[in-house]
């Protein structure tokens, strides 16, 4: 296997096991060689991987610049698959910035390309992401339809991670419908699956949903345990946006437990992290609600 291909596969492996910081640092060492090689396909792949790492770490401005370059290269080289991936990633970026209409539009532009190419994995990712943005817009029924489509495509692609993510998405929809018991069961199952696959960031996200479901049932002890583990994983792996989401939820837990001053400090830290990664809407919400 060519050296460049091996090195890019290593970066992809780091991303798939929830280590975006390691992936980004590895890519920083190999990108100069990729650029010197003149291999445009490897360059497009490396940049896309770097953008995903930046996205998962909450470096939203850097990710926006990287994906814009990826999209430019992909269009120049008529790489339809990478165009679709770039649109999907830009949609995820828009969602993180609370621009849900923009996110939905970008996902809907990616889907026809994935359909033409018969890319079940891409379709699973994009339908799952659509489910997230539609849930954020309060369109729970349509969001559920997309999560179920994501599960179907993930099974077709034999991608257990994507299937588990879509099922976790259904858990979040259940929580939005006030079915905290179902959400707890689905989040606990997802967390266990991600532990088994050694996927640290997705485990942290599943634990975040689990904690929210436990908090909704006034099971403060279980919520605290889940949040403690989730925050440790997010901090250890440099996922600042996920850390902010976890700290925002921990603020609710601390207030519910009667620890008002500690809750305010946690809310302040959540707001700082949201601001730092470029999610000003969430930062303002955190300050407006608790500070």
C-alpha positions, 0 to 999 in steps of 0.5 A, a space after each residue: 500500500 502506498 505510504 501516503 494512503 497508509 498515513 491517511 488511513 491512520 488519520 481516518 482510524 483516529 477519527 473513527 475511534 474518537 481521537 480528533 486531536 490525534 488525527 489533526 496532529 498526525 495530518 499536520 505532519 503528513 500534509 506537507 508531503 501530500 502537497 509536495 506529492 502533487 497527488 490531488 486525490 490524496 490532498 483532497 482526502 487529507 484536507 477533508 479529514 482535517 476538516 472533520 477533526 477540526 469540526 469534532 474539536 469545535 474549531 468551527 472557523 478553521 473547519 469552515 476554511 478547510 471545507 471551503 477549500 475541499 469543496 473548491 478542489 472537489 469541484 475543480 476535479 469533478 469529484 462528486 463523492 467528495 463534493 457530497 461529503 463536503 456539503 454534508 460536513 458544511 451542513 454539520 458545521 451550520 447545525 453546530 452554529 444553530 443555522 438549521 435552515 442552512 444545514 438542512 439545505 446543504 444536506 438536501 444538496 448532498 443526498 442526490 449525489 450519494 444516491 447517484 453514486 449508490 453510497 449507502 454510508 454517505 446516505 446514512 450519515 446525511 439522513 442522520 444529520 438531517 434528523 438532527 437538524 430537523 429535531 432542532 427545528 422541532 420537526 420531530 416526526 420528520 426527524 424520526 423518518 430520517 433517522 430510520 432511513 439512516 438506520 436502513 442505509 447504515 445496515 446496507 453499508 454494514 456500518 455499525 457505528 452509523 446505525 448506533 448513531 441513528 438509534 441514539 438520534 431516535 433516543 434524543 427524539 424520544 427525550 424531546 417527546 418526554 419519553 425519558 425512559 425510552 431515551 434512557 434505554 436507547 442512550 445506555 445501549 448506544 454508550 455500551 456499543 461505543 465502549 465496545 468499539 473504543 469510540 470515546 467521543 461518541 461514547 461521551 455524546 451517548 452519555 450526555 443523552 443518558 444523563 439528560 434522560 436520567 435528569 428528566 426522571 429526577 435520577 440525579 445520581 445517575 445523571 451525575 455519574 454519566 456527566 462526569 464520565 462524559 466530561 472527562 472523555 470530551 476534555 481528554 480528547 479536545 472536543 470543546 463543543 461537546 464539552 460545552 454541551 455537557 457543561 450546559 447540562 451539568 448546570 441544570 443538574 447542579 441547579 436541580 441539586 440545589 448547588 446554585 453558585 456551583 451551577 452559575 460557575 458551570 454555566 459561565 464555563 459553558 458560555 465561554 466554551 460556546 463563545 470560543 468555538 463560535 456558537 454565539 447563540 448557545 453562549 447567549 442562551 447560557 448566559 441569559 438563562 443562568 447568569 
